[in-house]
Every structure is written in structure tokens, then in C-alpha cells.
């Protein structure tokens, strides 16, 4: 009984992890997104392509044999499914590319800020911000001994 309880606790930990919850949300949103793309393909793109091709893909089929029980290959549905996949893959590709571009821009700005050398320092006496090269504080007129000694030693 102790092993079963440990397994249940471990399963609870696994389910409550952020990654699993994120994945669950992704699957739900992906399902909704798939229905949108399917509708786009079936209700908008397929009729437009039917104008140029002269036919609607969903009605394309071949009957193998004769009689009422003869098997039917609905290859038009397959073409529609392939188009749905390609459209979905393309839209996801564009979204990922867009998100990566935005992320790269933010990372580049952050790196540029980190690379910039500081141009100011804080006066140890009055805590005012002063120029990095200053040897005397313009606010409290204190001589900044550390900088004066280090520049004299150079």
C-alpha cells in the first residue's frame, strides 16, 4: 500500500508541474486552432480553388468495383487534409518566426545595454551621481581619494 501512495504522490507532482500544464493548454489551443484552419480550408480556400480547378476537392472519389457495397476511395478528403496540414504548418511557421524575431530584438537590446560601459559613478560622501572621470564631487566638493590615488599611480 505504501508504494501505491508514493506513486500517486509522484503522479500529482508530475501533473502539477508547469511544463505539463503548459502542454495541456497548448493541446487545447491547438485543437481550437485546427478547427479554425479546417474551416478556412473547407469554407474559403477549397471553393476558391474549385473555381480555378473546376472542382471541389472534398467530392473527389473513385469507386473500386461495382455494386452498392463497393469500396470508395475518397482521395479528395485526403487532398483537403494535406492542404489543412500545409496551411497549419505554414501559419505556425510564421508565428514562430515572428516570435523569434521579437525575442531576438529584445535580447539584442538587452545585450547592447549590458555591453555599454558605465559613464557615471556614485560619490561615496554625498551619494550623488557624478561623472566617472571626476576626482572631486561637484555637489559636496569632496576629493575622491580612491580615484585620485589610482590616477596618481598610473
Backbone as JSON Lines, residues from 0, in Angstrom:
{"i":0,"aa":"X","n":[0.83,-1.2,0.0],"ca":[0.0,0.0,0.0],"c":[0.87,1.25,0.0]}
{"i":1,"aa":"X","n":[2.04,1.17,0.63],"ca":[2.95,2.31,0.68],"c":[3.45,2.71,-0.69]}
{"i":2,"aa":"X","n":[3.7,1.71,-1.55],"ca":[4.18,2.0,-2.9],"c":[3.11,2.7,-3.72]}
{"i":3,"aa":"X","n":[1.88,2.28,-3.58],"ca":[0.78,2.89,-4.32],"c":[0.58,4.34,-3.94]}
{"i":4,"aa":"X","n":[0.71,4.64,-2.66],"ca":[0.55,6.01,-2.2],"c":[1.69,6.88,-2.73]}
{"i":5,"aa":"X","n":[2.91,6.34,-2.74],"ca":[4.06,7.07,-3.27],"c":[3.9,7.35,-4.76]}
{"i":6,"aa":"X","n":[3.36,6.37,-5.47],"ca":[3.13,6.52,-6.9],"c":[2.1,7.61,-7.16]}
{"i":7,"aa":"X","n":[1.06,7.65,-6.36],"ca":[0.02,8.68,-6.52],"c":[0.6,10.06,-6.24]}
{"i":8,"aa":"X","n":[1.41,10.17,-5.17],"ca":[2.04,11.46,-4.86],"c":[2.97,11.9,-5.98]}
{"i":9,"aa":"X","n":[3.73,10.96,-6.52],"ca":[4.64,11.27,-7.63],"c":[3.86,11.72,-8.86]}
{"i":10,"aa":"X","n":[2.73,11.05,-9.11],"ca":[1.88,11.42,-10.24],"c":[1.31,12.83,-10.05]}
{"i":11,"aa":"X","n":[0.89,13.16,-8.82],"ca":[0.38,14.51,-8.53],"c":[1.45,15.56,-8.8]}
{"i":12,"aa":"X","n":[2.69,15.27,-8.36],"ca":[3.8,16.19,-8.61],"c":[4.01,16.4,-10.1]}
{"i":13,"aa":"X","n":[3.97,15.29,-10.84],"ca":[4.17,15.34,-12.28],"c":[3.09,16.19,-12.96]}
{"i":14,"aa":"X","n":[1.84,15.98,-12.58],"ca":[0.72,16.69,-13.19],"c":[0.78,18.18,-12.86]}
{"i":15,"aa":"X","n":[1.2,18.52,-11.66],"ca":[1.19,19.91,-11.24],"c":[2.41,20.71,-11.72]}
{"i":16,"aa":"X","n":[3.36,20.06,-12.37],"ca":[4.5,20.78,-12.93],"c":[4.02,21.76,-13.97]}
{"i":17,"aa":"X","n":[4.72,22.85,-14.11],"ca":[4.36,23.87,-15.09],"c":[4.41,23.36,-16.52]}
{"i":18,"aa":"X","n":[5.37,22.5,-16.83],"ca":[5.51,22.01,-18.2],"c":[4.29,21.22,-18.64]}
{"i":19,"aa":"X","n":[3.77,20.39,-17.77],"ca":[2.61,19.57,-18.12],"c":[1.39,20.46,-18.31]}
{"i":20,"aa":"X","n":[1.22,21.44,-17.44],"ca":[0.08,22.35,-17.57],"c":[0.19,23.17,-18.85]}
{"i":21,"aa":"X","n":[1.4,23.64,-19.15],"ca":[1.6,24.39,-20.4],"c":[1.29,23.53,-21.61]}
{"i":22,"aa":"X","n":[1.72,22.27,-21.55],"ca":[1.45,21.36,-22.66],"c":[-0.06,21.13,-22.81]}
{"i":23,"aa":"X","n":[-0.77,20.99,-21.71],"ca":[-2.21,20.78,-21.78],"c":[-2.9,21.98,-22.41]}
{"i":24,"aa":"X","n":[-2.49,23.18,-22.01],"ca":[-3.07,24.39,-22.61],"c":[-2.74,24.43,-24.1]}
{"i":25,"aa":"X","n":[-1.51,24.06,-24.46],"ca":[-1.11,24.05,-25.87],"c":[-1.95,23.09,-26.69]}
{"i":26,"aa":"X","n":[-2.24,21.92,-26.13],"ca":[-3.06,20.93,-26.86],"c":[-4.47,21.47,-27.06]}
{"i":27,"aa":"X","n":[-5.03,22.1,-26.04],"ca":[-6.4,22.64,-26.15],"c":[-6.44,23.77,-27.19]}
{"i":28,"aa":"X","n":[-5.47,24.69,-27.11],"ca":[-5.43,25.8,-28.07],"c":[-5.16,25.25,-29.47]}
{"i":29,"aa":"X","n":[-4.29,24.24,-29.56],"ca":[-4.0,23.63,-30.87],"c":[-5.24,23.0,-31.48]}
{"i":30,"aa":"X","n":[-6.07,22.36,-30.66],"ca":[-7.32,21.78,-31.17],"c":[-8.26,22.85,-31.7]}
{"i":31,"aa":"X","n":[-8.36,23.96,-30.98],"ca":[-9.21,25.06,-31.44],"c":[-8.64,25.67,-32.72]}
{"i":32,"aa":"X","n":[-7.32,25.81,-32.76],"ca":[-6.66,26.38,-33.93],"c":[-6.87,25.49,-35.15]}
{"i":33,"aa":"X","n":[-6.8,24.16,-34.94],"ca":[-7.01,23.22,-36.04],"c":[-8.41,23.36,-36.62]}
{"i":34,"aa":"X","n":[-9.41,23.55,-35.78],"ca":[-10.77,23.7,-36.31],"c":[-10.9,25.0,-37.11]}
{"i":35,"aa":"X","n":[-10.18,26.04,-36.69],"ca":[-10.21,27.29,-37.45],"c":[-9.57,27.09,-38.82]}
{"i":36,"aa":"X","n":[-8.41,26.42,-38.85],"ca":[-7.73,26.19,-40.13],"c":[-8.56,25.28,-41.02]}
{"i":37,"aa":"X","n":[-9.18,24.26,-40.43],"ca":[-10.05,23.37,-41.21],"c":[-11.2,24.15,-41.83]}
{"i":38,"aa":"X","n":[-11.81,25.02,-41.07],"ca":[-12.9,25.85,-41.6],"c":[-12.39,26.78,-42.7]}
{"i":39,"aa":"X","n":[-11.22,27.38,-42.48],"ca":[-10.63,28.24,-43.51],"c":[-10.44,27.46,-44.8]}
{"i":40,"aa":"X","n":[-9.95,26.25,-44.69],"ca":[-9.7,25.45,-45.88],"c":[-11.0,25.01,-46.55]}
{"i":41,"aa":"X","n":[-11.92,24.43,-45.76],"ca":[-13.14,23.88,-46.33],"c":[-14.11,24.95,-46.8]}
{"i":42,"aa":"X","n":[-14.24,26.04,-46.04],"ca":[-15.27,27.03,-46.33],"c":[-14.8,28.17,-47.23]}
{"i":43,"aa":"X","n":[-13.48,28.4,-47.29],"ca":[-12.99,29.53,-48.07],"c":[-12.05,29.09,-49.18]}
{"i":44,"aa":"X","n":[-10.96,28.38,-48.82],"ca":[-9.95,28.05,-49.82],"c":[-10.4,27.0,-50.83]}
{"i":45,"aa":"X","n":[-11.03,25.93,-50.36],"ca":[-11.45,24.87,-51.28],"c":[-12.44,25.38,-52.33]}
{"i":46,"aa":"X","n":[-13.46,26.19,-51.97],"ca":[-14.34,26.73,-53.03],"c":[-13.59,27.65,-54.01]}
{"i":47,"aa":"X","n":[-12.64,28.44,-53.5],"ca":[-11.87,29.31,-54.39],"c":[-11.02,28.47,-55.34]}
{"i":48,"aa":"X","n":[-10.35,27.44,-54.78],"ca":[-9.56,26.55,-55.64],"c":[-10.47,25.79,-56.61]}
{"i":49,"aa":"X","n":[-11.69,25.51,-56.19],"ca":[-12.65,24.84,-57.07],"c":[-13.0,25.68,-58.28]}
{"i":50,"aa":"X","n":[-12.98,27.02,-58.12],"ca":[-13.24,27.91,-59.25],"c":[-12.15,27.75,-60.3]}
{"i":51,"aa":"X","n":[-10.9,27.74,-59.84],"ca":[-9.78,27.65,-60.77],"c":[-9.58,26.23,-61.3]}
{"i":52,"aa":"X","n":[-9.81,25.24,-60.44],"ca":[-9.62,23.86,-60.86],"c":[-10.87,23.25,-61.44]}
{"i":53,"aa":"X","n":[-11.99,23.9,-61.27],"ca":[-13.24,23.4,-61.81],"c":[-13.9,22.34,-60.95]}
{"i":54,"aa":"X","n":[-13.35,22.04,-59.79],"ca":[-13.94,21.01,-58.95],"c":[-13.66,21.29,-57.47]}
{"i":55,"aa":"X","n":[-14.46,20.68,-56.61],"ca":[-14.28,20.78,-55.17],"c":[-13.56,19.52,-54.72]}
{"i":56,"aa":"X","n":[-12.45,19.65,-54.0],"ca":[-11.64,18.5,-53.61],"c":[-12.41,17.5,-52.77]}
{"i":57,"aa":"X","n":[-13.27,17.96,-51.9],"ca":[-13.95,17.04,-50.98],"c":[-14.86,16.06,-51.69]}
{"i":58,"aa":"X","n":[-15.25,16.33,-52.92],"ca":[-16.14,15.42,-53.66],"c":[-15.38,14.46,-54.57]}
{"i":59,"aa":"X","n":[-14.05,14.54,-54.6],"ca":[-13.27,13.65,-55.47],"c":[-13.2,12.27,-54.85]}
{"i":60,"aa":"X","n":[-13.62,11.25,-55.62],"ca":[-13.57,9.88,-55.14],"c":[-13.57,8.9,-56.3]}
{"i":61,"aa":"X","n":[-13.11,7.71,-56.01],"ca":[-13.07,6.64,-57.01],"c":[-13.73,5.41,-56.38]}
{"i":62,"aa":"X","n":[-14.67,4.81,-57.11],"ca":[-15.33,3.6,-56.64],"c":[-14.57,2.4,-57.18]}
{"i":63,"aa":"X","n":[-14.15,1.53,-56.27],"ca":[-13.4,0.33,-56.66],"c":[-14.39,-0.83,-56.77]}
{"i":64,"aa":"X","n":[-14.71,-1.19,-57.95],"ca":[-15.65,-2.28,-58.17],"c":[-17.03,-1.74,-58.51]}
{"i":65,"aa":"X","n":[-18.02,-2.65,-58.43],"ca":[-19.37,-2.25,-58.76],"c":[-20.33,-2.71,-57.66]}
{"i":66,"aa":"X","n":[-21.49,-2.17,-57.66],"ca":[-22.48,-2.52,-56.66],"c":[-22.5,-1.52,-55.52]}
{"i":67,"aa":"X","n":[-23.49,-1.7,-54.64],"ca":[-23.65,-0.78,-53.52],"c":[-22.57,-0.97,-52.45]}
{"i":68,"aa":"X","n":[-22.03,-2.15,-52.3],"ca":[-21.04,-2.44,-51.26],"c":[-19.6,-2.23,-51.73]}
{"i":69,"aa":"X","n":[-19.44,-1.67,-52.92],"ca":[-18.09,-1.48,-53.46],"c":[-17.34,-0.43,-52.63]}
{"i":70,"aa":"X","n":[-16.06,-0.68,-52.33],"ca":[-15.27,0.3,-51.57],"c":[-15.05,1.58,-52.37]}
{"i":71,"aa":"X","n":[-14.99,2.7,-51.64],"ca":[-14.83,4.0,-52.28],"c":[-13.59,4.68,-51.7]}
{"i":72,"aa":"X","n":[-12.69,5.11,-52.58],"ca":[-11.52,5.89,-52.17],"c":[-11.87,7.37,-52.27]}
{"i":73,"aa":"X","n":[-11.96,8.02,-51.13],"ca":[-12.27,9.46,-51.1],"c":[-10.97,10.24,-51.07]}
{"i":74,"aa":"X","n":[-10.26,10.27,-52.19],"ca":[-8.97,10.94,-52.21],"c":[-9.1,12.45,-52.14]}
{"i":75,"aa":"X","n":[-10.26,12.99,-52.4],"ca":[-10.5,14.42,-52.25],"c":[-10.39,14.84,-50.79]}
{"i":76,"aa":"X","n":[-10.9,13.98,-49.89],"ca":[-10.77,14.27,-48.46],"c":[-9.29,14.26,-48.04]}
{"i":77,"aa":"X","n":[-8.51,13.35,-48.66],"ca":[-7.08,13.29,-48.36],"c":[-6.4,14.58,-48.83]}
{"i":78,"aa":"X","n":[-6.74,15.04,-50.01],"ca":[-6.15,16.29,-50.52],"c":[-6.51,17.44,-49.58]}
{"i":79,"aa":"X","n":[-7.76,17.47,-49.12],"ca":[-8.19,18.5,-48.18],"c":[-7.39,18.41,-46.88]}
{"i":80,"aa":"X","n":[-7.17,17.19,-46.36],"ca":[-6.39,17.01,-45.14],"c":[-4.95,17.47,-45.33]}
{"i":81,"aa":"X","n":[-4.37,17.18,-46.49],"ca":[-3.0,17.63,-46.77],"c":[-2.94,19.15,-46.83]}
{"i":82,"aa":"X","n":[-3.93,19.76,-47.48],"ca":[-3.98,21.23,-47.53],"c":[-4.13,21.81,-46.13]}
{"i":83,"aa":"X","n":[-4.99,21.21,-45.31],"ca":[-5.13,21.66,-43.91],"c":[-3.8,21.6,-43.19]}
{"i":84,"aa":"X","n":[-3.08,20.49,-43.36],"ca":[-1.78,20.35,-42.71],"c":[-0.8,21.41,-43.18]}
{"i":85,"aa":"X","n":[-0.72,21.61,-44.49],"ca":[0.23,22.58,-45.03],"c":[-0.1,24.01,-44.57]}
{"i":86,"aa":"X","n":[-1.38,24.34,-44.56],"ca":[-1.78,25.67,-44.1],"c":[-1.45,25.83,-42.61]}
{"i":87,"aa":"X","n":[-1.79,24.82,-41.81],"ca":[-1.5,24.88,-40.38],"c":[0.0,24.99,-40.14]}
{"i":88,"aa":"X","n":[0.8,24.18,-40.82],"ca":[2.25,24.22,-40.66],"c":[2.8,25.58,-41.07]}
{"i":89,"aa":"X","n":[2.29,26.15,-42.15],"ca":[2.77,27.45,-42.61],"c":[2.43,28.55,-41.6]}
{"i":90,"aa":"X","n":[1.2,28.54,-41.1],"ca":[0.79,29.56,-40.12],"c":[1.62,29.43,-38.84]}
{"i":91,"aa":"X","n":[1.85,28.21,-38.37],"ca":[2.67,28.01,-37.18],"c":[4.11,28.46,-37.44]}
{"i":92,"aa":"X","n":[4.63,28.17,-38.64],"ca":[5.97,28.62,-39.01],"c":[6.08,30.14,-38.95]}
{"i":93,"aa":"X","n":[5.08,30.83,-39.51],"ca":[5.08,32.3,-39.5],"c":[5.02,32.82,-38.06]}
{"i":94,"aa":"X","n":[4.16,32.22,-37.23],"ca":[4.04,32.65,-35.83],"c":[5.35,32.44,-35.07]}
{"i":95,"aa":"X","n":[5.99,31.29,-35.24],"ca":[7.26,31.02,-34.56],"c":[8.33,31.98,-35.06]}
{"i":96,"aa":"X","n":[8.36,32.21,-36.37],"ca":[9.34,33.14,-36.94],"c":[9.13,34.54,-36.37]}
{"i":97,"aa":"X","n":[7.89,34.97,-36.27],"ca":[7.56,36.28,-35.71],"c":[7.99,36.36,-34.24]}
{"i":98,"aa":"X","n":[7.68,35.33,-33.46],"ca":[8.04,35.32,-32.05],"c":[9.55,35.31,-31.86]}
{"i":99,"aa":"X","n":[10.26,34.54,-32.69],"ca":[11.73,34.52,-32.61],"c":[12.32,35.87,-32.96]}
{"i":100,"aa":"X","n":[11.75,36.55,-33.95],"ca":[12.22,37.88,-34.32],"c":[12.04,38.87,-33.19]}
{"i":101,"aa":"X","n":[10.89,38.83,-32.54],"ca":[10.63,39.73,-31.41],"c":[11.58,39.39,-30.26]}
{"i":102,"aa":"X","n":[11.75,38.11,-29.98],"ca":[12.66,37.69,-28.91],"c":[14.09,38.12,-29.2]}
{"i":103,"aa":"X","n":[14.54,37.96,-30.45],"ca":[15.89,38.37,-30.82],"c":[16.08,39.87,-30.64]}
{"i":104,"aa":"X","n":[15.07,40.65,-30.98],"ca":[15.17,42.12,-30.82],"c":[15.34,42.49,-29.35]}
{"i":105,"aa":"X","n":[14.56,41.87,-28.48],"ca":[14.66,42.15,-27.05],"c":[16.01,41.71,-26.5]}
{"i":106,"aa":"X","n":[16.49,40.54,-26.92],"ca":[17.78,40.05,-26.45],"c":[18.91,40.95,-26.93]}
{"i":107,"aa":"X","n":[18.82,41.42,-28.18],"ca":[19.84,42.3,-28.72],"c":[19.9,43.61,-27.94]}
{"i":108,"aa":"X","n":[18.72,44.17,-27.64],"ca":[18.67,45.42,-26.86],"c":[19.26,45.21,-25.47]}
{"i":109,"aa":"X","n":[18.95,44.06,-24.86],"ca":[19.46,43.77,-23.53],"c":[20.97,43.62,-23.57]}
{"i":110,"aa":"X","n":[21.5,42.92,-24.58],"ca":[22.95,42.75,-24.7],"c":[23.64,44.08,-24.95]}
{"i":111,"aa":"X","n":[23.02,44.94,-25.77],"ca":[23.61,46.25,-26.03],"c":[23.71,47.07,-24.75]}
{"i":112,"aa":"X","n":[22.67,47.01,-23.92],"ca":[22.69,47.73,-22.65],"c":[23.76,47.18,-21.72]}
{"i":113,"aa":"X","n":[23.93,45.85,-21.72],"ca":[24.94,45.24,-20.87],"c":[26.34,45.57,-21.35]}
{"i":114,"aa":"X","n":[26.52,45.71,-22.67],"ca":[27.83,45.99,-23.23],"c":[28.27,47.43,-23.01]}
{"i":115,"aa":"X","n":[27.32,48.34,-22.83],"ca":[27.67,49.74,-22.64],"c":[28.46,49.91,-21.34]}
{"i":116,"aa":"X","n":[29.59,50.62,-21.43],"ca":[30.4,50.87,-20.24],"c":[29.73,51.96,-19.41]}
{"i":117,"aa":"X","n":[29.82,51.88,-18.09],"ca":[29.2,52.91,-17.26],"c":[29.92,54.25,-17.45]}
{"i":118,"aa":"X","n":[29.15,55.32,-17.45],"ca":[29.72,56.67,-17.62],"c":[29.61,57.48,-16.34]}
{"i":119,"aa":"X","n":[28.96,56.94,-15.33],"ca":[28.8,57.66,-14.07],"c":[29.18,56.76,-12.91]}
{"i":120,"aa":"X","n":[29.38,57.39,-11.75],"ca":[29.63,56.68,-10.51],"c":[28.93,57.43,-9.39]}
{"i":121,"aa":"X","n":[28.92,56.86,-8.2],"ca":[28.27,57.48,-7.06],"c":[29.34,58.01,-6.12]}
{"i":122,"aa":"X","n":[29.18,59.25,-5.69],"ca":[30.11,59.87,-4.73],"c":[29.97,59.12,-3.4]}
{"i":123,"aa":"X","n":[31.07,58.66,-2.82],"ca":[30.97,57.91,-1.56],"c":[30.59,58.79,-0.37]}
{"i":124,"aa":"X","n":[30.63,60.09,-0.52],"ca":[30.34,61.0,0.59],"c":[28.88,61.48,0.58]}
{"i":125,"aa":"X","n":[28.43,61.99,-0.58],"ca":[27.06,62.53,-0.61],"c":[26.09,61.65,-1.39]}
{"i":126,"aa":"X","n":[26.57,60.56,-2.01],"ca":[25.77,59.59,-2.76],"c":[25.14,60.18,-4.02]}
{"i":127,"aa":"X","n":[25.69,61.3,-4.52],"ca":[25.21,61.89,-5.77],"c":[25.84,61.16,-6.95]}
{"i":128,"aa":"X","n":[25.16,61.18,-8.07],"ca":[25.71,60.59,-9.28],"c":[26.61,61.62,-9.94]}
{"i":129,"aa":"X","n":[27.84,61.17,-10.25],"ca":[28.82,62.09,-10.84],"c":[29.49,61.4,-12.01]}
{"i":130,"aa":"X","n":[30.21,62.17,-12.82],"ca":[30.92,61.62,-13.97],"c":[31.98,60.63,-13.51]}
{"i":131,"aa":"X","n":[32.23,59.63,-14.32],"ca":[33.17,58.58,-13.97],"c":[34.6,59.12,-13.79]}
{"i":132,"aa":"X","n":[34.97,60.11,-14.59],"ca":[36.33,60.66,-14.54],"c":[36.54,61.68,-13.43]}
{"i":133,"aa":"X","n":[35.49,62.06,-12.72],"ca":[35.6,63.12,-11.71],"c":[36.52,62.71,-10.57]}
{"i":134,"aa":"X","n":[37.38,63.65,-10.13],"ca":[38.23,63.43,-8.97],"c":[37.75,64.25,-7.78]}
{"i":135,"aa":"X","n":[36.78,65.14,-8.04],"ca":[36.18,65.95,-6.98],"c":[34.67,65.98,-7.27]}
{"i":136,"aa":"X","n":[33.88,65.8,-6.23],"ca":[32.42,65.79,-6.39],"c":[31.92,67.21,-6.6]}
{"i":137,"aa":"X","n":[31.15,67.47,-7.67],"ca":[30.63,68.81,-7.9],"c":[29.52,69.2,-6.91]}
{"i":138,"aa":"X","n":[28.95,68.24,-6.2],"ca":[27.86,68.52,-5.27],"c":[28.37,68.85,-3.87]}
{"i":139,"aa":"X","n":[29.25,68.0,-3.35],"ca":[29.73,68.22,-1.98],"c":[31.18,68.7,-1.95]}
{"i":140,"aa":"X","n":[31.8,68.81,-3.09],"ca":[33.2,69.26,-3.3],"c":[34.23,68.38,-2.6]}
{"i":141,"aa":"X","n":[33.86,67.17,-2.23],"ca":[34.82,66.26,-1.61],"c":[35.81,65.76,-2.65]}
{"i":142,"aa":"X","n":[37.05,65.57,-2.23],"ca":[38.07,64.98,-3.09],"c":[37.87,63.47,-3.02]}
{"i":143,"aa":"X","n":[37.79,62.88,-4.18],"ca":[37.59,61.44,-4.25],"c":[38.96,60.78,-4.2]}
{"i":144,"aa":"X","n":[39.37,60.37,-3.02],"ca":[40.73,59.9,-2.77],"c":[41.1,58.67,-3.57]}
{"i":145,"aa":"X","n":[40.18,57.7,-3.67],"ca":[40.48,56.46,-4.37],"c":[40.88,56.73,-5.81]}
{"i":146,"aa":"X","n":[40.08,57.52,-6.49],"ca":[40.36,57.82,-7.89],"c":[41.6,58.68,-8.01]}
{"i":147,"aa":"X","n":[41.8,59.62,-7.07],"ca":[42.97,60.49,-7.13],"c":[44.24,59.68,-6.93]}
{"i":148,"aa":"X","n":[44.23,58.72,-6.0],"ca":[45.4,57.88,-5.74],"c":[45.67,56.94,-6.92]}
{"i":149,"aa":"X","n":[44.6,56.34,-7.48],"ca":[44.81,55.41,-8.59],"c":[45.29,56.13,-9.83]}
{"i":150,"aa":"X","n":[44.82,57.36,-10.08],"ca":[45.29,58.09,-11.25],"c":[46.7,58.63,-11.03]}
{"i":151,"aa":"X","n":[47.09,58.89,-9.76],"ca":[48.44,59.34,-9.49],"c":[49.44,58.21,-9.66]}
{"i":152,"aa":"X","n":[49.01,56.97,-9.38],"ca":[49.87,55.81,-9.52],"c":[50.06,55.39,-10.95]}
{"i":153,"aa":"X","n":[49.26,55.85,-11.85],"ca":[49.32,55.44,-13.26],"c":[50.4,56.12,-14.01]}
